[in-house]
Amino acid sequence: MAKENNSGQKKPKFNTWWIYGIIAVLIIGFQLLNSANIASVNKTTTSDLQDYLRNGDVSKVLIVTNTRQAKVFLTKEALAKDDHKDVSAKPFGLTTAESPQYVLDYGDPQNFENDIKNTIAENNLDTVVDYTTESNIFGDILLSVLPFVLIIGIWIYLMRRMSGGGGAGGGGQIFNIGKSKAKLFDEKTDTRTSFKDVAGLEGAKEEVEEIVEFLRNPEKYTSLGGKIPKGALLVGPPGTGKTLLAKAVAGEAKVPFFSLSGSDFVEMFVGVGASRVRDLFKQAKDKSPAIIFIDEIDAIGRARGKNNMTGSNDERENTLNQLLTEMDGFGTNTNVIVLAATNRADVLDKALMRAGRFDRQIYVDLPDIRERKEIFEVHLKPIKTSETLDLDFLAKQTPGFSGADIANVCNEAALIAARKEKKAVSKQDFLDAVDRIVGGLEKKNKIITKGEKETIAFHEAGHATVSWMLEHAAPLVKVTIVPRGQSLGAAWYLPEERLIVRPDQMKDEMCATLGGRAAEKVIFNKISTGALSDLEKVTKQAKAMVTIYGLNDKIGNITYYDSSGQDSYGFSKPYSEETAQTIDKEISILIEEQYQRAIELLENNKDKLTTLAERLLEKEVIFKDDLEKIFGKRMFDKDLAEEAKLLEEKNISSTDATSGSENI
């Protein structure tokens, strides 16, 4: 460990590159010194030299034969003259007693020498004419050695790079290609996340905390004959907090924690993946007890192909085989727990999922209303709010949101408040943030013709009217004809959360979804392309009823859904052509029945539909209160309110629902 000075900062480590830097500085300094010395001598011409000679100012002329340069030395009396005051000073202290005062370049050597000698003879001068040759020994050596130094230096640099450069883990370099890329975390410096920072996920936290407790106090479990679990697999939709749980484990475990992604094992070289798996477990075994976390394990854990003729997946399968062996094979490592996360558990190999490898499969689901409230409490800590926010209200307004979505809502609310130059974030900013995330950015400047706007208004009013009239349709929260994202209009619902869904509930939802197109048909006797997202949603619902859930009388109690995900490898449908025709027919019948039902409802309430559409054209955004003024109290809300109140008294949060947003 490096010693620290009084300020708490570590002293810099010695590096061999410092020597190279010092040598380079010395070379550059010597050259600059030599250049400055030469630059301190004034230049003159041959005609001026003749004048200096006639005046008796020159004591010596030194002719450098190999450079065609002459150096002029003045007498002491000449240096005292005003004509030579510029050369009498010694700039920067670089000149010496033997330094010339002038230097000049000459052309033909013979003519130059004859002119000087004639002038000296004519004026009977004591001036000495001498000859010499000059050579830069240091420069010559440098020019001869420099190419070799550069070649050797580049070779050393490349070899150091290829061997990992002394860095930790070497990883992707050519000589350390088979080394693990796992990052070793120190809970004191690298991560400070704890289980307190993980809101909700009570069941998942309990499972993971037990693993941490086993590493801290193994005697508590081994005394009863228990064994440490080999691995735990975190499964769930994106953004639900799987990686966050792993960070909390890294901060709480107080043991070495290796973290890497499944893609870190993949490389273009054959055998690298298996080599990295061996190196990873070797490092973990040396530091045991330890935890290994592999994020997105489906990158290497996919089910192995049965007919692998092309050999395209051999490398990935070899990596998986090595992982299986390390987790539970002849040479099984002790006290090494493997944590893994994925949102594609259906594609993982069965051998990887069995007990003895991943003993625990922890499902991290989307948070319910109580858990969303806890997540809001965590993410609202750094947010400066202008009021005491009702967290129960915010949790109800964000059904179906994951932890990452809620974090995004809080951040988006702060950005919206800053955009409006507010000093704090208010409740309305959070509502605007939810609308922004669910529906997209408002586009008030989008050019829409009057006819199109009227069509959009009746389309959205149709959705609102039908959903208001049906018992199992989701309660409306807000309708707008302001374009958002890719939609021209949108409706927000707060549906009831259901663990099981009955056919009449699905049919009511389909009818409400088709209410937009039905309203266009009733009012204009024409339909448009604006119902694309509605038709897509309804078609998926009808197809699920017929082919997945077995809710169709003609098809019967049969499902063509394969939870293992293996059907994606098939080249044929799991039913005959005759059954396919029946499925297509039943899907069409289901949709057309609900479409006609929506038309009938709107025909009976055409006046209220028109009133609602006109109000929507006037206000552009309407809420539940506007519908109550037109239609009266919704007859089905009373039972729901009583049920919600009863459940609240029992402290049960089952009335919350997944979010709904319908776009035209």
N, C-alpha and C positions, 0 to 999 in steps of 0.2 A: 504493500500500500504506500502511495506517495505521501511524503511528509507535507504538512500544511504550514504556511506562514501565519503571521499574526492576523492577517485579514481574512483567514479562512480559505484562501484560494490555494489550489495545488500548484506546486512548482512545475514549470514546463519540463517535459522529459527530453533527454538528449537525443538528437537525431543526427544520423550520419550526413544528411543533406546539408547540415550547417557547415561542415568542413568544405564541401563544394562551394557553398555560398561565400565563405571567407576567402577562398582562393580566387574566385571570380572577382570579388571586390578589390583584392590586392592587384590583380592584373589590370583591371580597369583604372585603378588609382595610379599605377605606374605609368600607364599610357597617357593619362590626363596630365600627370606631372611633366612628362617629357614634352608633350604638346604645348603645355604652358611655358616651358623653358624656351622652346623654339619661338613661340609667339611673342616672347618678351624682347626679341631682337628686331630692330627696325630694318626694313628693307630699303635698299637704295638702288641706284642705276650706275652704269659704267661712266656716263658723263659726269655725274656727281662725284664718283670716285676719282676721276681725273682732277676735278677742282680741289678735292681734299688733299690729293697728292701735291699739287702745285703750292697749296697753302702750308704744307709741311705738317699736316694734322695726322697723318697716318704713320703708325710705328711698324705695322706688320700687315701683310696681306697673305692669308692662308688660302691656297687654291686646293679645293677638294676635287680631285681628278675624276673620281667615279660618279659624282653627282652633278658635275658642271656647276658648282656653286663656289663662291668665294666669300671668305669671312674677313671683315675689315676691323682691325684693332687700332684705336686712336691713342694718341699720346696723352699724357696727363695734362699738358698745357691746352690741348684741343678740347678736352672734356670740360675745361673751365670756361670755354667760349659760349656765347649765347647761341651760336649756330647749332651747337650740339647739346643744348640743355635737355632736349627730349630723351636723349639716350644716356645721359649721365646718371639718372635715377635707376634703381634696380627694382622693378615691379615685383611684388609678392615675395621679394627676397630670394628669387630663384636663380639670379645670375651670380657668377663668381668672378674672381680676378682674372681668370683665363677666358672669360666669356667675351665674344666679339661684340662690338657696338653696332655694326651693320653687317648685313648679309645681302648678296646679290646673285642673280643667275646670269650666266654669260652664254654666248653662242659658240662661235668657233674658238677652241682653246688656243690655237697658235696666234691668232690675231689679238686675242685678249692679253696674252702674256707679253707679246711684243709691245703693245700700247703701254702697258704698265712699266716695263723696263725702259722704254724710250723716255717716258716722263720722268722717271727716277734719274736717268742719266743726264737729261737736259737740265734738271733743277738741282743736280748734285745732292740728292737726298740720302738719308740713312735708312730709309724704309727697307724692311726685310721682306723678301718674297719667298714663301715656302710652299711645299706641296705635301699633300696627305691624301689618304683614302679613309672612308668611314664605313662602318658596318654596325648594324643593330643586332648584337649577339642574342639578346633576349627575344627580340622579334623573330629572328631566324629560327631559334629553338622552338618558339611558340608555333610558328607556321609549320614546322616539320612534325611537331608532336600533337598539335591540336586535332588533326583528323583522327588519329588513333584514340585520343582521349574521348572524342565525341562518339566514336563507334563503340568503345568499351562502355561508356556511360549509358548509351541507348540500350546496349545489350543487357547491362545490369538492371536497368529500369524495367525492361520487358520481362526479364526473368523474375524480378520481384513481384511484378503485377500478376504474372501467370501463377506464381506460387502463393498468391493471396496477399502479398505485400505486408505480411505480419499482422493483418487485421484479424479480428475475432471471427472464426468460423470460415474464413477463406471463401466458402460458398461457391460462387459461380465461376471461379478461376479454373484454369485448365488442370492444375495439379491437385486442386481441392474440389474437383467437380463432383466427387462422390460424398463430400462432407455435407452434413445437415445444415439447412438454412434456419433452423429454429433459433428464436431469440430468447435468451434467458432473462427473466424478469426478477428484479429485486424489489420486494414489497416495500422497502423503505424509501426507494428513490424513483423507481420506474412507474409504479402505480400506487395510488392511495385509495382506490375504489374499495368500498366495503359493502357488506350486505345491506347496510342502512341506506345506501344510495340506490338500491334496487327496490322500487316501489311495486306493490302487487306481487304477482308470481309466488304466492305463499307456498303452494305445493312444490313447485320447482325449487324454491330456496331451501325448503326443508330437506329435500333429497340431497341437494348439493352440500348443504351445511353438515349433513351426516358424514359425507366423504371427507370433508375438511376436519371434522372432529375425530374421525378414525386416524388420520395422519397425526393429529396432535396428541391423541390419547388412545393408542391402539390397544393397550391392556384392557380397557373397558369392554372391548368387543371380543378380543381373543381369549379372555379368561372364560368366556362361555362357549368357546369353540367356533366362534364366527371367523370368517375370512374377509379380508379386504376385497371389495369389488374390483374387477379388472378394468371396467370402463363404464362411462355414462354417456349416453347419446342425447343431446338436446335437439328436439324436433319441433318445428313450428313455422308459421308464416313469417315472411320478412318483417323486420322491425319490431318484433315482440320482445326482444331483450336477451337473446341467446348469448351473443358475444359479451353483453354487459354482465351477465351472470358469470361468465368465464373470467372477466376482469375482476369481479368481486372475489372469486376464488383465489386469483393471483394475489390480491391484497390481504386476504384473510388466512391463507393456508400456512404461511410462515415456513414454507418449504420451497425448494427450487421449482420454478414454473416455466416450462418450455412452451412457446407459442409459435405456430406457423400455420400456413394455409395449405389445403390439399394440393393446390397447383404448384407449390414449392417442390414437390417431388417429381414433377413432370419436367423432362429435359429431352433435347433432341438426341442425346447419346444413349446407346443401349446399355442397360444395366444400372444407370445412374439412380433411378427411383428406388430400387431395392437397396442399393448401397447407402443412400441417404436414410432410409428407414433403419437399417442396421446401425448406422452412426448415431442417429437420434436416440435410439433405445440404449446404446452403449453409454452415451453421455448421461442419460437419465439414470441408468443403473449405477454409474459411478457416483452420482449425487443423491442416490435414493435415501429416504423416501422423496419422491418427486411426482410432479403432475405434468402430463403432456396434453396440450390443447391443440387439436387440429380443426381449424375452421373450414367450412365448406368441404367436408370429407367426401362428398359425392364426386369430386374431381378424380379421386382414385378408387373410390369404393363402389363403383357401379357394378351391377351384376355381370358376371363373366359370360361371354357368348359361348354357346354350345357348338356352333359350327363356324369356327374361326379359320377360314381357309385363306384369307388374304394376309393374315398376320399383322394387320394394322393396329390391333389392340394388345399385342404381346407385351409391350413395355409396361403399359398400365396394369395389365393383369399380373405381371411379375412383381410389380410394386405392391399390389393388393395381396398377393400370396405371401410376400415377405412380412407385410403388416399382420396378416393372420397368424403367421408363425411366431412373431415377436409377442403378440398379445396372449396367445395360448398355444404354445408348442412345447417341444422337449426342453428347450432352453428358456423357459418362461422367466422373465425378470420379476423379481419380487419387489413389493412396495413401490411400484410404478403404476399410477392410475392414468388412464387415457380418457380425456374429455373430448368430445367431438360435437360439432354443430352442423346442421343441414336443414334445408327446407324441402328436400327431395328424398325423404326416407323411403319412398316407394320404389326407387331405382337402386337402392343399395343391395349388395350381395347378401344372400341368406346366411352364408357362413360368417359374415361380419356381424350380423345381427343376433346371433345365437347367444344363449347364456354362457358365461365363461369368457366372453370377449366384451361385448357391451351388455353387462348384466342389467343395466337400468336404462330404460328409454323414457326420458322425461319430456312430456309434451308441453310446450310453452305456447299457450293459446292466446288469442286476442283478449285484452282485459275487459272485465265487466264494469258496471257503473261504479262499484266501490273501488275497484283497482284503478280505474281512470282518475278518480278523485285523488288517490294517493300519488299517482304519477304527476298530476297537476301540481300537487304540493311540492314535489321535488323540483320541477322545472320552473316554478314561479318564484323560487327563492332569489335568484339574481334579477328578477324583473321588478322594476319600480312601478308599482300600481298606484293609481290615484284614489282608490277606494278599496274597501274590504270586499273582495270578490266572493261571490257565492259559488264555491267549488262544486256543490251539488248541481247547480244549474249548468255550469260548464261541462260537467261529466255527462249530463243528459243531452247536451247539444252535440256531443262528439261520439255517438254510438258507432261501433265498428272501427274506431281509430286504434291503431297500434301505439306502443310507447313512442316510437320514432315520429309518428304522425302528431302526437300531442306535443312533443318537443318542437316540432315544426310550427305548430299552431302558436305556441308561446313566443317563438322567435319572430314569426310573421306578424303577430300582434305588436311586438315592440317596434318592428320596422315600419308598420303602418302608422303608429303613433309618432314616430320620429319624422315620417314623411309629412305629417300634418303639423309638425313643429310643436307637439305637445310636450309638457314637462313630465308627464307620467302616462302609463297605459291604463285605459279605461275598459269597462265591460264591452262597450260597442266595438272597440278595436279587436277584441277576441272574437266577437261575432263576425266581423268583417274578415278576420283571418280564416275562420271556418269556411265562410262562403268562398274566399279566394282559393282555398285548397281543394274544396269539393267541386266547385263550379268553374274555377279558372278566373283569370283576370277580366275585369269589366272592360267592355269596348263600347263606350257611349258614343264615340265618334264614328262608329261603323255606319256606312251608308245603307239604309234600308228604305225601300219605297213604302208609300202609304198602304198599298195593297198587301205587301208582304208583312208589314207590321200588324195589320188587321188579322191576317191569317195566323200569325204567331200568337196573337192575343186569344183568339178563339181556340187555338190548339191547346194552349196552357190552361185556359178556362175549362176546357173539356176534361182534362186530367183532374183538375180540382173538383169539378162537379161530380164526376163518377166516383172518385175516391171518397167524397163526402157522403154519397148515397149508399155505399156498400159497407157491410158490417166488418169484414175482415181486411178491407183495404187500409193502407197505412195512413194515419192522421196527417193532414197537411200542416206544414209550418209556415211556408213562404212560397210565393210564386212571383216570378219576374219575367219581363220580356226584354230586359236589358241584355244584350249579347255578352256571353262569358265564354272565354276560351274558344272552342270550336262550335259551341252551341249558340243558337239564336234566342233561346229562352230556356228557362230551367224552373223546376219545382223541387222543393225540399220537403221530405217527409220524415216523420219520426215513428217508424214502424215498431210494433210490439216484438220483443225478442221471443223466439220460439225455439225449443229444442227439437220438437217434432212439428211437422206441417201436414195439415189434412188437405184433401183435394179441393174442398170448397174454399179454403183459404188461398190456395194457389190460383184458383179460377178467379176469385175476386181481385187478386193482384194483377192478373193478366187483363181482366176487364178494365181496370183503372189505367193500366199502361196503354191500352188501345183507345182510351177516351179521347186522346188528342186527334187521332185520325178520324174517329167517329164524329167529333165536333165539326171538323172540316166538311165531312160528308153531309151532315144535317144542315149546316148553315149555308154552305156554298154549293152543295151537291157536286163538289169536286174534291179530289185528294191531291197531295203533293209529296215531294220527296223528303219533307221535313220529319217524317216519322221513322227514319232509318234506325236510330238507336232503339226506338220503341219496338219495332219489328224484330230486331236482333235479340232483345231481351225476352220478348214473348216466345220467339221460336226456341230459344234455349230452355225456357221453362217448360214448354209443351213437350219438347224432346226428352227432357229429364223425367217428366211424368210418365211417358210411354216406355222409354227404353231403360231407365235407371231405377225408378222407385216402384215400378209395377202398379201404377195407379190407373191403368186403362183396362176396361173389361174385355176388349177384343184380344189384346196381347196376353193379358192374364198376369199371374204372379211370377213374372220372369224379369230378370235384370240382365243386361248385357254390359254391365259395369265391371271392370276388373281392377280391384283395389291394389293388386300387386304391381300394376303398370306393365305387365308383360305383353298385354294385347297390342302395344305399340310396335312390337316386333313382327306381328302377323301380317300376312299379305292378303288376307281374305276377311270378309265380315263374319261375325259369329252367328249369322242367321241366313236363311235362304232368301232367294229373290222374291218369293211369294210373301214371306214375312216382311221383307223390306218394303214392298208395295203397301202392305197393311199398315206398317209403321208410318209411312209417309201420309197415308190417307187419314189415319187417326190424329196425327199432329195437325193436319189441315183442318179437320173437323173441330178439334178443340179450339183452335184459334178463331175460326169463323163463328163458332157459337158465342164466344165472348165478345167478338166484334159486333155481332148483331144485338147482343144484350146491351152493350154500351150505347149503340144507336138508339135502342128503345128507351133507355133511361134518359138520354138527352132530348129525345123527341117529347117526352112527358114533362121535361123541365126546360123547355127551350127559352122561355121568357127569362128565367133566372140565369141561364147560361149567357144570354145576351147582356143582361145587366152586369154580370160579373166581368165579361170581356170588355164592356165599355169602361168599367171602373179600372180595369187593368190598363187599358189604353190611356186613361187619364193620369193614373198614378205611376204606372210602369212597374211598381212593386206593391203587392198586397199581402196581407198576413191572415192568420186564422180569424182574427176579429172581423175582418171584412166579409168573410164567408158567413159568419154567424149572423151578421146584419141582413144578409140576403136570404140564406137558407134557414135561419134559426139554429138553435142548439142542435148539435149532432146527437142523434138518439143513442148512439152506441158509446159515447164518451162517458156516460154516467157509470155504466158497469165497470169500465176500465178505470175510472177514477176511484171507485169504491175498492176495486181489487188492489190498485196501487197503494191506497191508504192502508188497507189491511196488511199488505205485505210489508209496508214501511213500519207499521207497528210491531210486526214480528221480526223486524230488522233483516228482511230478506230482499235482495236486490235482483229480482227476476223479471221485473216489468220493463227493463231497459231493452233496447232493440238495436239491431244493426242499422247503420245509416242508409238512407235512400236519397238518391238524387237522380232526377230524370231530365234528360236533355233532349230538346227537339232536334 
